[in-house]
Amino acid sequence: MDSYRIPTTTGASEYVDKRSRFLGLVQPVGSEDEARAVIAACKKQYHDARHNCWCYLLRDGTERYSDDGEPQGTAGIPMLEVFRRAGVTNAVCVVTRYFGGVLLGTGGLLRAYTAAAADALSDAGISEVRRWLACEVSTPYALYEPVRAAVAALGGVVQETQYAAAVTLCALLPEEVFAFTPKGDVINLPAGANCIDFAYAIHSAVGNRMVGCKVNNRIVPIDHVVATGEIIEVILGPADKGPSRDWLKIVRTSEAKSKIRNWFKKMRREENIQQGRDALAKELRREMIFIPDDQLDEFVGSCSRRLRQNNAEEIYAAIGYGGMTIANCLPKLKEEWQKLKAAEAAENKSVEDLPKVDLSRVHATDGVVVEGFDNTPIKFAKCCSPLPGDPIVGFITRGFGVSIHKQSCANAVSSMKDPSNAPRWVKAYWADSVKDSYKAGLEIIALNRNELLSDVLAALADIRVPIYAMNARQVENNCAVISLTIGINNTEHLNRVVARLSKVKDVLKVTRS
């Protein structure tokens, strides 16, 4: 039986943020019934609290959680992740919140529930559980020290020593099995380990190529549980064979699981990406987050830095080979989705609230038509640098014509809500014929290296994009930030430029500034 970790005892914590009190409780349990009894007792004890959020994990893989009325994904899952990261099972956690009158927001709730659960687990302590063999060893006095050293080398503990004609040691030894290779090499494994664990204990290359197994010259299933004294022969397949994903559910040792995951990480990247993408898309739909397939990569990529990855593909790959759980990604993705929906709602509201003016399709100026104005001077706002294809809106300036902004421009949205400025905003749109070139700002984040600037300039030269200004600086984590002002025809042209720059070696992210 492989070892596992549990809370040592009952632990408690208290976390306070803006007058809201978060009371954490962690307790070891052996079943779902025990876990639910602890949760029911907490709800009864703290019946006057606003929320009693909870989670529990068991060794059989059972995981349950509840946000108990808090925004979805802000309580139960963050608490669950505390135990996953610590490798702790057979545990229940309840965090009780007494509301302090101030909303904490999604980020504040994530921090609070995570901190309360982590502090309670720290107070409880963590113990490792494994099976031991009790044994007595009688030895002459001359061999006492070597025997005691041998017990320690095996990871055992001497509980008692009796001195008589000989020395008797009462010791506890980790329960292990000892099997042999056909050449006579001894392989020790935890009790319950199988032939796959045996193969990976020899070498990762042996495990990856395993196609069958013989025990004492008899073919057995590869999930055969190893017994002490058996002679095990691993049957190898082709060099490019590789393990099955199902093996992750069969093997018992952490060493074997780690080696299998590493193989999939290195050798099956494309497969990992596809599996991770499909799994994440499915989970997002379950959470009622509907993103068109052609926009999913961009959306996930926008959260990559928050998830400590470079791009969407790395996130998909990590999920695919098991290096990252969807539960760990989901809170940040949901938070980003909520921000996008809020911005979209604000944008739509602002445009709808524009004053109604008589439509006068008249002459365009610099490719822009402003409703109600004929041949009026216009200028493009530097705060958002609109391009053909961007939804736009106009602001009537005092003496300088009409300033054109993107509808989503933060300055425009804020100004529209100001009663004194609202009448000066008018509808505008792009004419059928526009200018050949508009100025647009880009920001490139890349790993700092020699020839980085020259590679970026070469990429722009290849697609014949004019450069009006450029600035580069080094930032933390050995990264560089390059700010560009370039000539662009429209948003479609801009997207092609961004795609080309994203392919430059060591470029991590390209965004419109």
C-alpha positions as CSV (number, residue, x, y, z in Angstrom):
1,M,0.0,0.0,0.0
2,D,1.4,3.4,-1.0
3,S,1.5,6.0,1.8
4,Y,-0.9,8.9,1.9
5,R,-1.3,12.1,3.9
6,I,-4.1,13.2,6.3
7,P,-4.7,16.0,8.8
8,T,-3.0,15.0,12.1
9,T,-5.8,16.4,14.2
10,T,-8.6,19.0,14.2
11,G,-7.4,22.4,13.2
12,A,-9.0,25.9,13.4
13,S,-8.3,29.3,12.0
14,E,-9.7,32.9,11.8
15,Y,-9.2,35.3,8.9
16,V,-10.5,38.8,8.8
17,D,-10.9,41.1,5.8
18,K,-12.9,44.3,5.8
19,R,-14.8,43.3,8.9
20,S,-15.8,39.9,7.4
21,R,-14.7,37.0,9.6
22,F,-13.8,33.7,8.1
23,L,-13.7,30.8,10.6
24,G,-11.9,27.7,9.2
25,L,-12.2,24.1,10.5
26,V,-10.2,21.1,9.2
27,Q,-10.8,17.6,10.5
28,P,-9.6,14.1,9.5
29,V,-12.5,11.8,8.4
30,G,-12.8,8.2,7.0
31,S,-16.0,8.4,5.0
32,E,-18.6,10.7,3.4
33,D,-20.9,10.1,6.3
34,E,-18.3,11.4,8.7
35,A,-17.6,14.4,6.5
36,R,-21.2,15.3,6.2
37,A,-21.7,14.9,10.0
38,V,-18.9,17.5,10.6
39,I,-20.5,19.9,8.0
40,A,-23.9,19.5,9.7
41,A,-22.5,20.2,13.1
42,C,-20.8,23.4,11.8
43,K,-24.0,24.6,10.2
44,K,-25.8,24.0,13.5
45,Q,-23.1,25.7,15.6
46,Y,-22.9,28.8,13.3
47,H,-26.5,29.0,12.2
48,D,-26.4,32.8,12.4
49,A,-23.5,33.1,9.8
50,R,-24.1,34.3,6.3
51,H,-22.3,31.3,4.7
52,N,-20.9,27.9,5.7
53,C,-18.8,26.8,2.7
54,W,-17.2,23.3,2.7
55,C,-15.3,20.7,0.9
56,Y,-14.0,17.2,1.5
57,L,-11.6,14.7,-0.2
58,L,-11.4,10.9,0.4
59,R,-8.7,8.4,-0.6
60,D,-11.1,6.7,-3.0
61,G,-11.1,9.8,-5.2
62,T,-14.3,11.3,-3.9
63,E,-14.3,15.1,-3.9
64,R,-17.3,17.3,-3.0
65,Y,-17.6,21.1,-2.3
66,S,-20.2,23.8,-1.9
67,D,-20.0,27.6,-2.2
68,D,-23.2,27.9,0.0
69,G,-24.4,31.0,-1.7
70,E,-21.1,32.7,-2.4
71,P,-20.4,33.6,-6.1
72,Q,-19.7,30.4,-8.0
73,G,-16.1,29.2,-7.9
74,T,-15.0,31.6,-5.1
75,A,-15.1,29.3,-2.1
76,G,-15.5,25.5,-2.5
77,I,-12.9,25.0,-5.3
78,P,-10.2,27.3,-3.8
79,M,-10.6,25.4,-0.5
80,L,-10.3,22.1,-2.3
81,E,-7.2,23.2,-4.1
82,V,-5.5,23.8,-0.7
83,F,-5.7,20.1,0.0
84,R,-4.9,19.0,-3.5
85,R,-1.6,21.0,-3.4
86,A,-0.7,19.6,0.0
87,G,-1.5,16.0,-1.2
88,V,-3.9,15.6,1.7
89,T,-6.9,13.3,1.6
90,N,-9.5,11.9,4.1
91,A,-10.1,15.5,5.2
92,V,-13.1,17.8,5.5
93,C,-12.9,21.6,5.7
94,V,-15.6,24.1,6.6
95,V,-15.1,27.9,6.4
96,T,-17.8,30.0,8.1
97,R,-18.2,33.6,7.0
98,Y,-19.8,36.3,9.1
99,F,-20.4,39.2,6.6
100,G,-18.9,42.5,7.6
101,G,-21.0,44.8,5.4
102,V,-18.3,45.3,2.7
103,L,-18.3,43.3,-0.5
104,L,-14.9,41.7,-1.1
105,G,-15.2,41.0,-4.9
106,T,-14.2,37.7,-6.6
107,G,-10.5,38.2,-5.9
108,G,-11.0,39.0,-2.2
109,L,-13.2,36.0,-1.7
110,L,-10.7,33.7,-3.4
111,R,-7.9,35.0,-1.1
112,A,-10.1,34.8,2.1
113,Y,-11.4,31.2,1.6
114,T,-7.9,30.0,0.5
115,A,-6.2,31.6,3.5
116,A,-8.8,30.3,6.0
117,A,-8.5,26.7,4.7
118,A,-4.7,26.8,4.5
119,D,-4.3,28.3,8.1
120,A,-6.7,25.6,9.5
121,L,-4.7,22.8,7.8
122,S,-1.5,24.3,9.1
123,D,-3.0,24.3,12.6
124,A,-4.1,20.7,12.2
125,G,-0.8,19.5,10.9
126,I,-0.2,16.8,8.3
127,S,0.7,13.1,9.0
128,E,1.8,10.4,6.6
129,V,-0.1,7.1,6.9
130,R,1.4,3.9,5.7
131,R,1.4,0.2,6.8
132,W,4.2,-1.1,8.9
133,L,5.4,-4.6,9.9
134,A,6.1,-5.2,13.6
135,C,9.1,-7.5,14.1
136,E,11.5,-8.7,16.8
137,V,15.2,-9.3,16.0
138,S,17.5,-11.1,18.5
139,T,21.2,-10.5,17.9
140,P,24.5,-10.8,19.7
141,Y,25.7,-7.7,21.4
142,A,28.5,-7.4,18.8
143,L,25.9,-7.0,16.0
144,Y,23.5,-4.7,17.9
145,E,24.7,-1.5,16.2
146,P,24.8,-2.9,12.7
147,V,21.3,-4.3,13.1
148,R,20.0,-1.0,14.4
149,A,21.6,0.8,11.5
150,A,20.0,-1.7,9.0
151,V,16.6,-0.9,10.5
152,A,17.1,2.8,10.1
153,A,18.4,2.3,6.5
154,L,15.1,0.6,5.6
155,G,13.1,3.5,7.0
156,G,12.1,1.6,10.2
157,V,11.9,2.6,13.8
158,V,13.2,0.8,16.9
159,Q,10.4,0.9,19.5
160,E,12.0,-1.1,22.3
161,T,15.3,-2.8,23.1
162,Q,15.6,-5.7,25.6
163,Y,18.9,-6.7,27.0
164,A,19.4,-10.3,28.1
165,A,21.8,-13.0,26.9
166,A,21.3,-11.4,23.5
167,V,19.8,-8.1,22.5
168,T,16.2,-8.1,21.2
169,L,15.0,-5.2,19.1
170,C,11.3,-4.5,18.7
171,A,11.0,-2.6,15.5
172,L,8.5,-1.3,13.0
173,L,9.5,-1.7,9.3
174,P,7.7,-0.1,6.3
175,E,5.5,-2.8,4.6
176,E,7.3,-3.5,1.3
177,V,7.6,-6.3,-1.1
178,F,10.9,-7.5,-2.7
179,A,10.9,-9.0,-6.2
180,F,13.7,-10.0,-8.5
181,T,14.6,-9.3,-12.1
182,P,15.7,-12.4,-14.2
183,K,19.3,-11.3,-13.6
184,G,18.8,-11.5,-9.8
185,D,18.6,-7.7,-9.1
186,V,16.3,-6.9,-6.1
187,I,13.6,-4.3,-6.6
188,N,11.7,-3.2,-3.5
189,L,8.2,-1.7,-3.9
190,P,5.4,-0.6,-1.5
191,A,2.9,-3.3,-0.8
192,G,0.1,-3.3,-3.4
193,A,2.4,-2.3,-6.3
194,N,1.9,-4.0,-9.6
195,C,4.1,-5.0,-12.6
196,I,3.9,-1.6,-14.2
197,D,5.3,-0.1,-11.0
198,F,8.0,-2.8,-11.1
199,A,9.0,-1.8,-14.7
200,Y,9.3,1.9,-13.9
201,A,11.3,1.1,-10.7
202,I,13.9,-0.5,-13.0
203,H,14.1,2.5,-15.4
204,S,11.7,4.9,-17.1
205,A,12.7,3.5,-20.5
206,V,11.7,0.0,-19.4
207,G,8.3,1.2,-18.2
208,N,7.6,3.2,-21.3
209,R,8.3,0.2,-23.6
210,M,6.4,-2.4,-21.5
211,V,3.8,-4.5,-23.4
212,G,3.6,-7.5,-21.1
213,C,5.0,-9.3,-18.1
214,K,6.0,-12.8,-16.9
215,V,6.0,-13.8,-13.3
216,N,8.0,-16.9,-12.5
217,N,8.0,-17.7,-16.3
218,R,4.2,-17.4,-16.5
219,I,2.5,-14.6,-18.4
220,V,0.3,-12.4,-16.2
221,P,-1.7,-9.2,-16.6
222,I,0.4,-6.1,-16.3
223,D,-1.7,-5.0,-13.3
224,H,-0.6,-8.2,-11.4
225,V,0.1,-7.3,-7.8
226,V,3.7,-8.1,-7.0
227,A,4.5,-10.5,-4.1
228,T,7.8,-10.9,-2.3
229,G,10.1,-13.4,-3.9
230,E,8.6,-13.3,-7.4
231,I,10.9,-13.3,-10.4
232,I,9.5,-10.7,-12.8
233,E,10.4,-10.3,-16.5
234,V,9.2,-7.2,-18.3
235,I,8.3,-7.9,-22.0
236,L,9.4,-4.9,-24.1
237,G,7.8,-3.5,-27.3
238,P,9.2,-1.2,-29.9
239,A,11.3,1.8,-28.9
240,D,8.6,4.3,-29.8
241,K,5.9,2.3,-27.9
242,G,4.9,4.5,-24.9
243,P,2.6,4.0,-22.0
244,S,-1.2,4.2,-21.9
245,R,-3.0,7.0,-20.2
246,D,-5.1,4.4,-18.4
247,W,-1.9,3.3,-16.5
248,L,-2.2,6.5,-14.4
249,K,-5.3,4.9,-12.9
250,I,-3.6,1.5,-12.3
251,V,-0.1,2.3,-10.9
252,R,0.3,2.7,-7.2
253,T,3.6,4.5,-6.8
254,S,4.2,8.2,-7.2
255,E,7.4,7.4,-9.1
256,A,5.6,5.5,-11.8
257,K,2.9,8.2,-12.1
258,S,5.5,11.0,-12.5
259,K,7.4,9.1,-15.2
260,I,4.2,8.4,-17.2
261,R,3.1,12.0,-17.0
262,N,6.6,13.1,-18.1
263,W,6.4,10.9,-21.1
264,F,3.1,12.3,-22.3
265,K,4.4,15.8,-21.6
266,K,7.4,15.4,-23.9
267,M,6.2,12.9,-26.5
268,R,2.5,13.6,-27.1
269,R,2.3,17.4,-27.0
270,E,-0.2,17.8,-29.8
271,E,-2.4,15.0,-28.4
272,N,-2.2,16.7,-24.9
273,I,-3.2,20.1,-26.4
274,Q,-6.2,18.6,-28.1
275,Q,-7.4,16.6,-25.1
276,G,-6.8,19.6,-22.8
277,R,-8.7,21.9,-25.1
278,D,-11.6,19.6,-25.4
279,A,-11.8,19.0,-21.7
280,L,-11.6,22.7,-20.8
281,A,-14.2,23.7,-23.5
282,K,-16.6,21.0,-22.1
283,E,-16.1,22.3,-18.5
284,L,-16.7,25.9,-19.6
285,R,-20.0,24.9,-21.2
286,R,-21.0,23.1,-18.0
287,E,-20.4,26.4,-16.2
288,M,-22.6,28.2,-18.7
289,I,-19.7,30.0,-20.3
290,F,-20.3,29.9,-24.0
291,I,-17.4,30.9,-26.2
292,P,-17.3,30.4,-30.0
293,D,-14.7,27.8,-30.9
294,D,-12.7,30.3,-33.0
295,Q,-12.4,32.6,-30.0
296,L,-11.6,30.1,-27.3
297,D,-7.8,30.2,-27.8
298,E,-7.7,34.0,-27.6
299,F,-9.9,33.9,-24.4
300,V,-7.8,31.3,-22.7
301,G,-4.6,32.9,-23.8
302,S,-5.7,36.2,-22.1
303,C,-5.5,34.4,-18.8
304,S,-2.2,32.6,-19.5
305,R,0.0,34.8,-17.4
306,R,-2.3,34.5,-14.4
307,L,-2.1,30.8,-14.8
308,R,1.8,31.0,-15.0
309,Q,1.8,29.8,-18.6
310,N,3.0,31.5,-21.8
311,N,0.0,30.9,-24.0
312,A,-3.2,28.9,-24.5
313,E,-1.4,25.9,-25.9
314,E,0.7,25.5,-22.8
315,I,-2.5,25.6,-20.7
316,Y,-4.1,22.9,-22.8
317,A,-1.0,20.7,-22.8
318,A,-0.7,21.0,-19.0
319,I,-4.3,19.9,-18.6
320,G,-3.8,17.1,-21.2
321,Y,-0.9,15.4,-19.4
322,G,-2.1,16.0,-15.9
323,G,0.2,18.8,-14.8
324,M,-2.7,21.2,-14.2
325,T,-6.2,20.6,-13.1
326,I,-9.2,22.3,-14.7
327,A,-10.4,23.1,-11.2
328,N,-7.3,25.2,-10.7
329,C,-7.9,27.1,-14.0
330,L,-11.6,27.6,-13.7
331,P,-11.8,30.5,-11.1
332,K,-9.5,32.7,-13.1
333,L,-11.2,32.0,-16.4
334,K,-14.6,32.7,-14.8
335,E,-13.3,35.9,-13.4
336,E,-12.0,37.0,-16.8
337,W,-15.4,36.0,-18.5
338,Q,-17.3,38.2,-16.0
339,K,-15.0,41.1,-16.8
340,L,-15.6,40.7,-20.5
341,K,-19.4,40.5,-20.1
342,A,-19.4,43.6,-17.8
343,A,-17.3,45.6,-20.3
344,E,-19.6,44.4,-23.2
345,A,-22.7,45.5,-21.2
346,A,-21.1,48.9,-20.4
347,E,-20.2,49.3,-24.1
348,N,-23.7,48.5,-25.4
349,K,-25.3,50.7,-22.8
350,S,-23.1,53.6,-23.7
351,V,-23.8,53.4,-27.4
352,E,-27.6,53.0,-26.9
353,D,-27.6,56.1,-24.7
354,L,-26.2,58.4,-27.3
355,P,-28.4,61.3,-28.2
356,K,-30.6,60.8,-31.2
357,V,-29.7,63.0,-34.2
358,D,-31.0,63.2,-37.6
359,L,-29.1,61.0,-40.0
360,S,-27.3,62.9,-42.7
361,R,-25.2,60.6,-44.9
362,V,-22.8,63.2,-46.1
363,H,-19.3,63.4,-47.2
364,A,-16.7,61.5,-45.2
365,T,-13.6,63.0,-43.7
366,D,-10.6,60.7,-43.4
367,G,-12.9,57.8,-44.0
368,V,-15.3,58.6,-41.2
369,V,-18.9,59.8,-41.4
370,V,-20.4,61.7,-38.4
371,E,-24.1,61.8,-38.2
372,G,-25.5,65.3,-38.5
373,F,-22.2,66.8,-39.7
374,D,-21.0,67.5,-43.2
375,N,-17.2,67.8,-43.9
376,T,-16.4,68.5,-40.2
377,P,-12.8,68.3,-39.2
378,I,-12.0,65.1,-37.3
379,K,-9.1,63.7,-35.3
380,F,-8.5,60.2,-34.0
381,A,-8.1,59.9,-30.2
382,K,-4.7,58.9,-29.1
383,C,-6.1,57.1,-26.0
384,C,-7.6,54.3,-28.1
385,S,-6.3,54.8,-31.7
386,P,-9.4,53.5,-33.6
387,L,-9.0,51.6,-36.8
388,P,-11.4,50.7,-39.6
389,G,-13.4,47.8,-38.3
390,D,-13.6,49.1,-34.8
391,P,-17.0,50.3,-33.6
392,I,-16.6,54.1,-33.2
393,V,-18.2,57.1,-31.6
394,G,-17.6,60.9,-32.0
395,F,-17.1,63.6,-29.4
396,I,-17.8,67.3,-30.3
397,T,-14.8,69.2,-29.1
398,R,-14.6,73.0,-28.6
399,G,-13.0,74.4,-31.7
400,F,-11.3,71.3,-33.0
401,G,-14.0,69.4,-34.7
402,V,-15.0,65.9,-33.7
403,S,-12.7,63.5,-31.9
404,I,-13.2,59.8,-32.9
405,H,-13.0,57.1,-30.2
406,K,-13.6,53.4,-30.0
407,Q,-16.9,52.6,-28.5
408,S,-15.1,50.5,-25.9
409,C,-12.6,53.3,-25.0
410,A,-12.5,53.7,-21.2
411,N,-12.4,57.5,-21.5
412,A,-15.4,57.5,-23.8
413,V,-17.5,55.2,-21.6
414,S,-16.7,57.3,-18.6
415,S,-17.4,60.6,-20.4
416,M,-20.8,59.4,-21.7
417,K,-21.9,58.8,-18.1
418,D,-21.1,62.4,-17.2
419,P,-24.4,64.5,-17.7
420,S,-22.4,67.6,-18.7
421,N,-20.6,65.7,-21.6
422,A,-23.4,63.3,-22.7
423,P,-25.0,65.7,-25.3
424,R,-21.6,66.2,-27.0
425,W,-21.4,62.5,-28.0
426,V,-22.7,61.6,-31.5
427,K,-22.8,58.5,-33.6
428,A,-20.0,57.8,-36.2
429,Y,-19.1,55.0,-38.5
430,W,-16.6,54.2,-41.1
431,A,-17.3,55.1,-44.7
432,D,-17.0,52.7,-47.6
433,S,-13.7,54.4,-48.6
434,V,-11.1,54.9,-45.9
435,K,-7.5,56.1,-45.8
436,D,-4.7,53.8,-46.8
437,S,-3.0,53.9,-43.4
438,Y,-3.8,54.6,-39.8
439,K,-1.5,54.6,-36.8
440,A,-1.9,51.8,-34.3
441,G,0.1,50.9,-31.2
442,L,1.3,47.4,-30.3
443,E,3.0,46.0,-27.2
444,I,5.2,43.0,-27.5
445,I,6.3,40.9,-24.5
446,A,9.1,38.5,-25.2
447,L,12.0,36.7,-23.5
448,N,15.0,39.0,-23.7
449,R,17.8,37.8,-26.0
450,N,20.3,39.1,-28.6
451,E,18.8,39.8,-32.0
452,L,15.3,40.1,-30.7
453,L,14.7,43.6,-32.1
454,S,16.2,42.8,-35.4
455,D,13.9,39.7,-35.7
456,V,10.9,41.8,-34.9
457,L,11.9,44.5,-37.4
458,A,12.5,41.8,-40.1
459,A,9.1,40.3,-39.5
460,L,7.5,43.8,-40.0
461,A,9.6,44.4,-43.1
462,D,8.5,41.0,-44.6
463,I,4.8,42.1,-44.5
464,R,5.7,45.7,-45.5
465,V,4.4,47.5,-42.4
466,P,5.7,51.0,-41.8
467,I,7.1,51.8,-38.3
468,Y,6.6,55.3,-36.9
469,A,8.0,54.9,-33.4
470,M,9.6,52.1,-31.3
471,N,10.7,51.8,-27.7
472,A,12.2,48.7,-26.0
473,R,13.0,48.1,-22.3
474,Q,14.0,45.2,-20.1
475,V,11.6,44.1,-17.3
476,E,11.7,41.4,-14.6
477,N,11.9,37.7,-15.2
478,N,14.4,38.2,-18.1
479,C,11.7,39.6,-20.3
480,A,11.6,42.6,-22.7
481,V,8.7,44.9,-23.6
482,I,8.7,46.5,-27.1
483,S,6.3,49.3,-27.8
484,L,5.6,50.0,-31.5
485,T,3.6,52.6,-33.5
486,I,2.9,51.2,-36.9
487,G,0.8,51.9,-40.0
488,I,-2.3,49.8,-40.3
489,N,-5.2,49.7,-42.9
490,N,-7.9,48.2,-40.7
491,T,-8.5,45.7,-37.8
492,E,-8.2,42.7,-40.2
493,H,-4.8,44.0,-41.3
494,L,-3.8,44.5,-37.6
495,N,-4.8,40.9,-36.7
496,R,-2.5,39.6,-39.5
497,V,0.3,41.7,-38.2
498,V,-0.2,40.4,-34.6
499,A,-0.3,36.8,-35.9
500,R,3.0,37.3,-37.7
501,L,4.7,38.9,-34.8
502,S,3.5,36.1,-32.5
503,K,5.5,33.6,-34.5
504,V,8.8,35.4,-33.9
505,K,11.1,33.3,-31.7
506,D,10.7,33.9,-27.9
507,V,7.7,36.3,-28.3
508,L,5.2,35.5,-25.5
509,K,2.4,38.0,-26.2
510,V,1.4,40.7,-28.7
511,T,-1.4,43.1,-27.7
512,R,-2.9,46.3,-29.1
513,S,-2.0,49.3,-26.9
